[in-house]
Amino acid sequence: MRLEERLEQIRPVSSEAMEQARRRWSHVAKPLGSLGLLEDAVVKIAGIQGQERICTDGKALVIMCADNGVVAEGVTQTGQEVTAVVTENFTRGTSCVCMMAERAGVRVFPVDIGVAGELDGCGSVYPLLRRKVAYGTKNLCREPAMTREETLQAIETGILLVGQLKSQGYRIVAAGEMGIGNTTTAAALSSVLLGADPDLLTGRGAGLSDQGLERKRLVIRQAISLHRPDPRDAVDTLSKVGGLDLSGIAGVCLGGAVYRIPVILDGVITAAAALAACTLCGHVRDYLIPSHVSAEPAGRLILEKLGLAAPIDGGLCLGEGTGAMAYVPMLSMAADIYLHMSTFEEIQIEEYRPFG
């Protein structure tokens, strides 16, 4: 299906269901608004699902794995081969995020959307989803990272995957990523879409020296100057200075809006991809639930641009979906309170009244 047709499928969330959820919260026997952003997330889920009685059973983490040709420019501390190694570890359930997901009750779906080599994917815990669009991207400092067709294919891959997960009974989807060099592509993408200086948005990633950080900033400036991506056209921007993982995650965000599934964002990579998705369709924002504020400088600025507030601000920057997994238990606890806690009427106590 063409992207334009997908975008036409997206509708606003239900304001009626959200108002019902707010009323439900006001009757729960606790101080008004005392769970803060967790209450807001539950209200958003009600709007997405179109019903006051939300369902949070069935949680999936989609990890888009892809390589980035820009690593040839010396913008990372580790080599490109790490992407394949960590992706294989996802299938074995031995990575950081897999351990966190197991504790949080989330099923992990590692996706090879653009790893540079062939993967065994033989781990017995989480089977690898083979959705390879290309063997990594081109070096964006020298040529466009992808063709427009590859970008659209990666976006459609993310959309379709959300639809498949919904058909399998999943009702919450979190987004994660793995791709050495993707803090560079995320900074480049967000710089264009935010219209901000790359120096303000570019961080050290997995750990760069001062010299490495300056090299990274220079590469991004050169790429944007060379390709002149159109900030009004997110597909153009993704194709020129983005990545296959970013494009796939943008598709996951769009898929959440198409199939009415809440999408939990992780850190700066998923936030940058979400920004691209929201540039394509503004309604997508209402289907996104941020988990944490990334330690990368672009993270906070992107969330502010999207008008999203994250409950965790703890300097997290590991990626893979780890911040989202840290958040899921908090969301589950809030949902349990919302659904099962007694109301003031049931315990025969006068309700709190709102002031101020």
KOLDRENMAR-897989 format. One record per residue (C-alpha): x, y, z; residue number from 1. Coordinates in Angstrom, 3 decimals. Example, Ala and Ser with C-alpha at 12.3 -4.5 7.8 and 13.67 -1.06 7.14 Angstrom:
<pts>
+----------+----------+----------+-----+
:        u :        v :        w : seq :
+----------+----------+----------+-----+
:   12.300 :   -4.500 :    7.800 :   1 :
:   13.670 :   -1.060 :    7.140 :   2 :
+----------+----------+----------+-----+
</pts>
This chain:
<pts>
+----------+----------+----------+-----+
:        u :        v :        w : seq :
+----------+----------+----------+-----+
:    0.000 :    0.000 :    0.000 :   1 :
:    1.276 :    3.487 :   -0.835 :   2 :
:    2.325 :    5.702 :    2.077 :   3 :
:   -0.275 :    8.304 :    1.145 :   4 :
:   -2.986 :    5.658 :    1.505 :   5 :
:   -1.607 :    4.642 :    4.884 :   6 :
:   -1.712 :    8.221 :    6.108 :   7 :
:   -5.353 :    8.509 :    5.037 :   8 :
:   -6.164 :    5.612 :    7.395 :   9 :
:   -5.013 :    7.549 :   10.465 :  10 :
:   -7.750 :    9.106 :   12.570 :  11 :
:   -7.706 :   11.209 :   15.748 :  12 :
:   -7.922 :    9.408 :   19.073 :  13 :
:  -11.274 :    9.293 :   20.876 :  14 :
:  -11.764 :   12.436 :   22.952 :  15 :
:  -14.899 :   10.854 :   24.466 :  16 :
:  -12.961 :    7.831 :   25.766 :  17 :
:  -10.254 :   10.112 :   27.144 :  18 :
:  -12.822 :   12.168 :   29.038 :  19 :
:  -14.351 :    8.978 :   30.454 :  20 :
:  -10.883 :    7.889 :   31.594 :  21 :
:  -10.280 :   11.233 :   33.284 :  22 :
:  -13.586 :   10.876 :   35.132 :  23 :
:  -12.623 :    7.361 :   36.197 :  24 :
:   -9.329 :    8.657 :   37.602 :  25 :
:  -11.181 :   11.389 :   39.511 :  26 :
:  -13.262 :    8.735 :   41.299 :  27 :
:  -10.376 :    6.401 :   42.201 :  28 :
:   -9.750 :    6.593 :   45.948 :  29 :
:   -6.520 :    8.580 :   45.967 :  30 :
:   -5.530 :   12.260 :   45.728 :  31 :
:   -6.430 :   13.829 :   42.385 :  32 :
:   -3.711 :   13.634 :   39.755 :  33 :
:   -1.291 :   12.102 :   42.215 :  34 :
:    0.176 :    9.646 :   39.695 :  35 :
:    1.044 :   12.491 :   37.349 :  36 :
:    2.228 :   11.465 :   33.901 :  37 :
:    1.226 :    7.864 :   34.532 :  38 :
:   -2.399 :    8.971 :   34.706 :  39 :
:   -1.954 :   10.921 :   31.479 :  40 :
:   -0.601 :    7.793 :   29.763 :  41 :
:   -3.618 :    5.746 :   30.815 :  42 :
:   -5.944 :    8.470 :   29.526 :  43 :
:   -4.056 :    8.479 :   26.215 :  44 :
:   -4.370 :    4.703 :   25.919 :  45 :
:   -8.117 :    5.005 :   26.470 :  46 :
:   -8.284 :    7.516 :   23.636 :  47 :
:   -6.220 :    5.290 :   21.356 :  48 :
:   -8.252 :    2.170 :   22.098 :  49 :
:  -11.532 :    4.090 :   22.035 :  50 :
:  -12.791 :    2.720 :   25.337 :  51 :
:  -12.725 :    3.663 :   28.997 :  52 :
:  -11.721 :    0.162 :   30.095 :  53 :
:   -8.243 :   -0.048 :   28.644 :  54 :
:   -6.392 :   -3.260 :   27.791 :  55 :
:   -2.644 :   -3.443 :   28.371 :  56 :
:   -2.273 :   -7.210 :   28.063 :  57 :
:    0.174 :   -8.335 :   25.401 :  58 :
:    3.246 :   -6.112 :   25.227 :  59 :
:    5.835 :   -6.294 :   22.451 :  60 :
:    9.214 :   -4.663 :   21.927 :  61 :
:   10.195 :   -4.219 :   18.283 :  62 :
:   13.952 :   -3.699 :   17.860 :  63 :
:   14.911 :   -2.401 :   14.416 :  64 :
:   18.498 :   -3.458 :   13.656 :  65 :
:   20.514 :   -1.869 :   10.839 :  66 :
:   23.978 :   -0.629 :    9.945 :  67 :
:   24.956 :    2.869 :    8.913 :  68 :
:   27.598 :    3.615 :    6.286 :  69 :
:   28.553 :    6.825 :    8.053 :  70 :
:   30.657 :    4.825 :   10.536 :  71 :
:   33.393 :    4.974 :    7.866 :  72 :
:   33.833 :    8.625 :    8.849 :  73 :
:   35.078 :    7.795 :   12.340 :  74 :
:   31.964 :    8.944 :   14.199 :  75 :
:   31.844 :    5.967 :   16.564 :  76 :
:   34.113 :    4.343 :   19.107 :  77 :
:   33.217 :    0.790 :   18.069 :  78 :
:   33.190 :   -0.946 :   14.703 :  79 :
:   30.225 :   -1.758 :   12.507 :  80 :
:   30.511 :   -5.461 :   13.334 :  81 :
:   29.002 :   -4.782 :   16.760 :  82 :
:   25.548 :   -4.331 :   15.210 :  83 :
:   25.480 :   -7.955 :   14.050 :  84 :
:   26.863 :   -9.277 :   17.342 :  85 :
:   24.245 :   -7.501 :   19.454 :  86 :
:   21.449 :   -8.429 :   17.062 :  87 :
:   22.405 :  -12.103 :   17.436 :  88 :
:   22.420 :  -11.612 :   21.213 :  89 :
:   18.823 :  -10.399 :   21.051 :  90 :
:   17.796 :  -13.773 :   19.620 :  91 :
:   19.534 :  -15.520 :   22.521 :  92 :
:   17.907 :  -13.266 :   25.107 :  93 :
:   21.299 :  -12.275 :   26.545 :  94 :
:   21.362 :   -8.522 :   25.905 :  95 :
:   20.534 :   -5.827 :   28.472 :  96 :
:   17.152 :   -5.074 :   26.984 :  97 :
:   16.157 :   -8.742 :   26.807 :  98 :
:   16.841 :   -9.193 :   30.509 :  99 :
:   14.786 :   -6.096 :   31.288 : 100 :
:   11.980 :   -7.168 :   28.941 : 101 :
:   11.729 :  -10.571 :   30.592 : 102 :
:   11.284 :   -8.942 :   33.978 : 103 :
:    8.742 :   -6.477 :   32.531 : 104 :
:    6.698 :   -9.218 :   30.834 : 105 :
:    7.406 :   -8.001 :   27.308 : 106 :
:    8.014 :  -10.176 :   24.234 : 107 :
:   11.025 :   -9.094 :   22.166 : 108 :
:   10.961 :   -9.015 :   18.357 : 109 :
:   14.435 :   -8.353 :   16.882 : 110 :
:   14.159 :   -7.251 :   13.251 : 111 :
:   16.977 :   -7.383 :   10.703 : 112 :
:   15.893 :   -4.458 :    8.565 : 113 :
:   19.387 :   -3.565 :    7.373 : 114 :
:   22.288 :   -5.292 :    9.102 : 115 :
:   25.347 :   -5.206 :    6.829 : 116 :
:   25.922 :   -8.972 :    6.797 : 117 :
:   23.979 :  -12.203 :    6.933 : 118 :
:   22.875 :  -13.299 :   10.400 : 119 :
:   22.412 :  -16.785 :   11.771 : 120 :
:   19.552 :  -15.601 :   13.960 : 121 :
:   19.641 :  -19.016 :   15.546 : 122 :
:   18.993 :  -17.993 :   19.126 : 123 :
:   16.219 :  -20.033 :   20.688 : 124 :
:   14.647 :  -17.291 :   22.800 : 125 :
:   13.521 :  -14.567 :   20.363 : 126 :
:   13.476 :  -15.602 :   16.673 : 127 :
:   14.939 :  -13.056 :   14.269 : 128 :
:   12.458 :  -11.378 :   11.923 : 129 :
:   14.165 :  -11.140 :    8.551 : 130 :
:   12.956 :   -7.953 :    6.883 : 131 :
:   16.224 :   -6.766 :    5.309 : 132 :
:   15.751 :   -3.835 :    2.932 : 133 :
:   19.469 :   -3.397 :    2.225 : 134 :
:   22.847 :   -4.411 :    3.647 : 135 :
:   23.212 :   -1.194 :    5.617 : 136 :
:   23.020 :    2.351 :    4.294 : 137 :
:   25.464 :    4.317 :    2.208 : 138 :
:   27.856 :    6.819 :    3.780 : 139 :
:   25.634 :    9.886 :    4.126 : 140 :
:   28.682 :   12.134 :    4.157 : 141 :
:   29.361 :   11.109 :    0.547 : 142 :
:   25.968 :   10.179 :   -0.921 : 143 :
:   22.350 :    9.806 :    0.193 : 144 :
:   21.997 :    7.138 :    2.863 : 145 :
:   19.179 :    5.382 :    0.980 : 146 :
:   17.033 :    5.693 :   -2.080 : 147 :
:   13.531 :    7.007 :   -1.566 : 148 :
:   12.208 :    3.559 :   -2.491 : 149 :
:   14.308 :    1.883 :    0.205 : 150 :
:   13.099 :    4.409 :    2.746 : 151 :
:    9.467 :    3.814 :    1.869 : 152 :
:   10.003 :    0.051 :    2.045 : 153 :
:   11.502 :    0.359 :    5.522 : 154 :
:    8.598 :    2.547 :    6.669 : 155 :
:    6.078 :    0.075 :    5.293 : 156 :
:    7.925 :   -2.730 :    7.080 : 157 :
:    7.323 :   -1.018 :   10.410 : 158 :
:    3.665 :   -0.336 :    9.647 : 159 :
:    2.980 :   -3.924 :    8.614 : 160 :
:    4.729 :   -5.329 :   11.667 : 161 :
:    2.460 :   -3.413 :   14.034 : 162 :
:   -0.561 :   -4.770 :   12.180 : 163 :
:    0.787 :   -8.308 :   12.490 : 164 :
:    1.433 :   -7.890 :   16.194 : 165 :
:   -2.093 :   -6.611 :   16.766 : 166 :
:   -3.493 :   -9.656 :   14.958 : 167 :
:   -1.444 :  -11.819 :   17.350 : 168 :
:   -3.039 :  -10.186 :   20.391 : 169 :
:   -0.479 :   -7.533 :   21.315 : 170 :
:   -1.991 :   -4.282 :   22.555 : 171 :
:    1.118 :   -2.250 :   23.461 : 172 :
:    4.193 :   -1.908 :   21.231 : 173 :
:    7.498 :   -0.427 :   22.376 : 174 :
:   10.169 :    0.692 :   19.917 : 175 :
:   13.874 :   -0.083 :   20.185 : 176 :
:   16.886 :   -0.071 :   17.880 : 177 :
:   20.366 :   -1.388 :   17.302 : 178 :
:   22.754 :    0.151 :   14.800 : 179 :
:   26.271 :    1.422 :   15.340 : 180 :
:   26.363 :    5.031 :   14.138 : 181 :
:   22.681 :    5.755 :   14.634 : 182 :
:   23.153 :    8.611 :   17.095 : 183 :
:   24.803 :   10.366 :   14.138 : 184 :
:   21.862 :    9.724 :   11.820 : 185 :
:   19.368 :   10.640 :   14.556 : 186 :
:   21.157 :   13.944 :   15.174 : 187 :
:   21.258 :   14.699 :   11.459 : 188 :
:   17.584 :   13.850 :   11.018 : 189 :
:   16.453 :   15.885 :   14.022 : 190 :
:   18.669 :   18.818 :   13.018 : 191 :
:   16.865 :   19.067 :    9.684 : 192 :
:   13.353 :   18.499 :   11.007 : 193 :
:   13.802 :   20.849 :   13.970 : 194 :
:   15.703 :   23.451 :   11.952 : 195 :
:   18.380 :   23.490 :   14.660 : 196 :
:   22.167 :   23.674 :   14.631 : 197 :
:   23.683 :   20.159 :   14.659 : 198 :
:   26.087 :   21.262 :   17.384 : 199 :
:   23.122 :   21.676 :   19.756 : 200 :
:   21.759 :   18.216 :   19.012 : 201 :
:   24.817 :   16.009 :   18.664 : 202 :
:   26.096 :   14.072 :   21.652 : 203 :
:   28.842 :   11.569 :   22.360 : 204 :
:   26.740 :    8.498 :   21.612 : 205 :
:   28.338 :    5.389 :   23.089 : 206 :
:   31.349 :    7.447 :   24.147 : 207 :
:   33.404 :    9.792 :   21.988 : 208 :
:   36.399 :   11.928 :   22.870 : 209 :
:   36.205 :   15.702 :   22.365 : 210 :
:   37.958 :   15.238 :   19.043 : 211 :
:   35.555 :   12.478 :   18.035 : 212 :
:   32.546 :   14.596 :   18.965 : 213 :
:   33.780 :   17.477 :   16.832 : 214 :
:   34.360 :   15.080 :   13.935 : 215 :
:   30.796 :   13.791 :   14.330 : 216 :
:   29.358 :   17.304 :   14.260 : 217 :
:   31.410 :   18.165 :   11.172 : 218 :
:   30.188 :   15.061 :    9.327 : 219 :
:   26.565 :   15.958 :   10.045 : 220 :
:   27.015 :   19.530 :    8.873 : 221 :
:   28.696 :   18.329 :    5.684 : 222 :
:   25.962 :   15.797 :    4.962 : 223 :
:   23.168 :   18.329 :    5.396 : 224 :
:   25.014 :   20.873 :    3.247 : 225 :
:   25.683 :   18.295 :    0.532 : 226 :
:   22.189 :   16.799 :    0.255 : 227 :
:   19.963 :   19.705 :    1.331 : 228 :
:   17.128 :   17.513 :    2.636 : 229 :
:   13.658 :   19.064 :    2.598 : 230 :
:   12.436 :   19.500 :    6.213 : 231 :
:    8.833 :   19.474 :    4.966 : 232 :
:    9.369 :   16.026 :    3.446 : 233 :
:   10.273 :   13.493 :    6.134 : 234 :
:   10.811 :   10.725 :    3.577 : 235 :
:   13.327 :   12.876 :    1.722 : 236 :
:   15.124 :   13.694 :    4.965 : 237 :
:   15.186 :   10.085 :    6.126 : 238 :
:   16.516 :    8.889 :    2.790 : 239 :
:   19.327 :   11.443 :    2.656 : 240 :
:   20.598 :   11.613 :    6.232 : 241 :
:   18.671 :    8.913 :    8.122 : 242 :
:   18.881 :    5.155 :    8.356 : 243 :
:   16.962 :    1.942 :    7.841 : 244 :
:   16.421 :    1.529 :   11.568 : 245 :
:   15.073 :    5.078 :   11.894 : 246 :
:   12.783 :    4.559 :    8.898 : 247 :
:   11.510 :    1.273 :   10.302 : 248 :
:   10.781 :    2.883 :   13.673 : 249 :
:    8.997 :    5.768 :   11.934 : 250 :
:    6.883 :    3.043 :   10.348 : 251 :
:    6.166 :    1.525 :   13.762 : 252 :
:    4.963 :    4.943 :   14.974 : 253 :
:    2.754 :    5.298 :   11.913 : 254 :
:    1.546 :    1.729 :   12.364 : 255 :
:    0.484 :    2.534 :   15.898 : 256 :
:   -1.742 :    5.287 :   14.521 : 257 :
:   -3.044 :    3.144 :   11.639 : 258 :
:   -3.912 :    0.166 :   13.852 : 259 :
:   -4.731 :    2.152 :   17.016 : 260 :
:   -1.937 :    0.692 :   19.130 : 261 :
:   -0.031 :    2.773 :   21.719 : 262 :
:    3.667 :    3.029 :   20.858 : 263 :
:    6.131 :    3.472 :   23.737 : 264 :
:    9.204 :    5.431 :   22.678 : 265 :
:   12.674 :    4.735 :   24.026 : 266 :
:   15.455 :    7.302 :   23.709 : 267 :
:   16.794 :    9.765 :   21.178 : 268 :
:   16.808 :    7.341 :   18.218 : 269 :
:   13.148 :    6.443 :   18.546 : 270 :
:   12.285 :   10.073 :   19.325 : 271 :
:   13.946 :   11.225 :   16.096 : 272 :
:   12.057 :    8.564 :   14.146 : 273 :
:    8.828 :    9.620 :   15.863 : 274 :
:    9.522 :   13.219 :   14.841 : 275 :
:    9.730 :   12.058 :   11.222 : 276 :
:    6.453 :   10.158 :   11.577 : 277 :
:    4.724 :   13.175 :   13.111 : 278 :
:    6.033 :   15.335 :   10.261 : 279 :
:    4.224 :   12.975 :    7.895 : 280 :
:    1.005 :   13.044 :    9.960 : 281 :
:    0.397 :   15.218 :   13.006 : 282 :
:   -2.155 :   12.821 :   14.532 : 283 :
:    0.637 :   10.291 :   15.151 : 284 :
:    1.757 :   12.299 :   18.182 : 285 :
:   -1.349 :   11.244 :   20.097 : 286 :
:   -0.435 :    7.572 :   19.696 : 287 :
:    3.031 :    7.975 :   21.242 : 288 :
:    3.972 :    7.453 :   24.887 : 289 :
:    7.484 :    8.636 :   25.838 : 290 :
:    9.317 :    6.607 :   28.449 : 291 :
:   12.371 :    8.702 :   29.324 : 292 :
:   14.425 :   11.749 :   28.458 : 293 :
:   17.609 :   10.632 :   26.731 : 294 :
:   20.985 :   11.858 :   27.910 : 295 :
:   21.701 :   12.752 :   24.267 : 296 :
:   21.021 :   16.495 :   23.789 : 297 :
:   18.499 :   16.030 :   20.977 : 298 :
:   16.254 :   13.854 :   23.129 : 299 :
:   14.775 :   16.586 :   25.309 : 300 :
:   14.422 :   19.031 :   22.407 : 301 :
:   12.523 :   16.532 :   20.272 : 302 :
:   10.090 :   15.710 :   23.065 : 303 :
:    9.510 :   19.418 :   23.664 : 304 :
:    8.827 :   19.933 :   19.963 : 305 :
:    6.301 :   17.096 :   19.993 : 306 :
:    4.710 :   18.339 :   23.213 : 307 :
:    5.455 :   15.068 :   24.996 : 308 :
:    6.601 :   14.708 :   28.601 : 309 :
:    8.525 :   11.635 :   29.779 : 310 :
:    8.286 :   10.373 :   33.379 : 311 :
:   11.877 :    9.088 :   33.632 : 312 :
:   14.770 :   11.548 :   33.528 : 313 :
:   17.688 :    9.503 :   34.763 : 314 :
:   20.480 :   10.041 :   32.273 : 315 :
:   19.729 :    6.829 :   30.359 : 316 :
:   21.407 :    6.435 :   26.981 : 317 :
:   21.905 :    2.710 :   26.385 : 318 :
:   19.287 :    2.383 :   23.645 : 319 :
:   17.892 :   -0.941 :   22.393 : 320 :
:   14.594 :   -0.122 :   24.114 : 321 :
:   16.001 :   -0.261 :   27.659 : 322 :
:   14.364 :    2.988 :   28.752 : 323 :
:   11.013 :    1.767 :   27.456 : 324 :
:   11.433 :   -1.493 :   29.389 : 325 :
:   12.200 :    0.443 :   32.570 : 326 :
:    8.947 :    2.337 :   32.049 : 327 :
:    6.628 :   -0.591 :   31.239 : 328 :
:    6.282 :   -1.838 :   34.856 : 329 :
:    5.352 :    1.691 :   35.953 : 330 :
:    2.668 :    1.833 :   33.273 : 331 :
:    1.376 :   -1.620 :   34.241 : 332 :
:    1.082 :   -0.590 :   37.884 : 333 :
:   -0.809 :    2.572 :   36.927 : 334 :
:   -3.176 :    0.550 :   34.731 : 335 :
:   -3.868 :   -1.859 :   37.611 : 336 :
:   -4.738 :    1.029 :   39.922 : 337 :
:   -6.947 :    2.602 :   37.255 : 338 :
:   -8.817 :   -0.622 :   36.537 : 339 :
:   -9.063 :   -2.265 :   39.946 : 340 :
:   -8.722 :    0.212 :   42.800 : 341 :
:  -11.853 :    1.100 :   44.762 : 342 :
:  -13.642 :    4.385 :   44.174 : 343 :
:  -14.473 :    6.896 :   46.888 : 344 :
:  -18.139 :    5.923 :   46.561 : 345 :
:  -17.355 :    2.235 :   47.075 : 346 :
:  -15.482 :    2.902 :   50.315 : 347 :
:  -18.004 :    5.585 :   51.351 : 348 :
:  -15.544 :    8.458 :   51.647 : 349 :
:  -16.126 :   11.948 :   50.293 : 350 :
:  -14.254 :   12.558 :   47.036 : 351 :
:  -11.447 :   15.076 :   46.640 : 352 :
:  -12.471 :   18.312 :   44.962 : 353 :
:  -10.245 :   20.044 :   42.414 : 354 :
:   -8.841 :   23.452 :   43.399 : 355 :
:   -6.449 :   25.689 :   41.530 : 356 :
+----------+----------+----------+-----+
</pts>
